[in-house]
Amino acid sequence: MKTVNSLAPPLTRRAPLRRSFAAAAEEHLDDVHRYLLMLTADPTLAEDLTAETFEKALRSWRRYDPRRSSERTWLCRIGRNVALDHFRSESRRRRREERHAGEVAGSEVAPPELGFSPELEAALRTLSAGEREVLALRIVLDLDADAAARVLGVGRSACSMRLARALGKLEERMAADALA
């Protein structure tokens, strides 16, 4: 049996590896909101999804591992999952309504102002949600390729390819608008 040295100095506690959830939330709230705004193209929905994202993040904050990804990447990944869950739910709801009530008349909603030129905003609206998403992560939020790939749940090369294709389409649309 080992003997314990009672004269040894007490062990010091290590500093925590991460900071409080409140500090992380305060720092990354705007980034997550901008990401969800680009993903959804609906300011009200983006606010709701942002709130749900931070609610889920707060509940799972104890499981966050800073060695696996940055706080920002982790929060954007939660935001993406929340948005995808919402889109799936919304799709099921629409199908159910159409099945039971026939054709549902949709109202035209003005697109959100993202702070870009009108030409760029019009070109962005022509892109798919996935293309806008990769642009939001890599260009607007300035995430590196590895972090954006983790948020999207794809490999680094797939993320880079998606970005290249999205930028190519955006460039084509902008050039077409400039010639018109």
Secondary structure, 3 states (H helix, E strand, C coil): CCCCCCCCCCCCCCCCCCCCHHHHHHHHHHHHHHHHHHHHCCHHHHHHHHHHHHHHHHHCHHHCCCCCCCHHHHHHHHHHHHHHHHHHHHHHHHHHHHHHHCCCCCCCCCCCCCCCCHHHHHHHHHCCHHHHHHHHHHHHCCCCHHHHHHHHCCCHHHHHHHHHHHHHHHHHHHHHHHHC
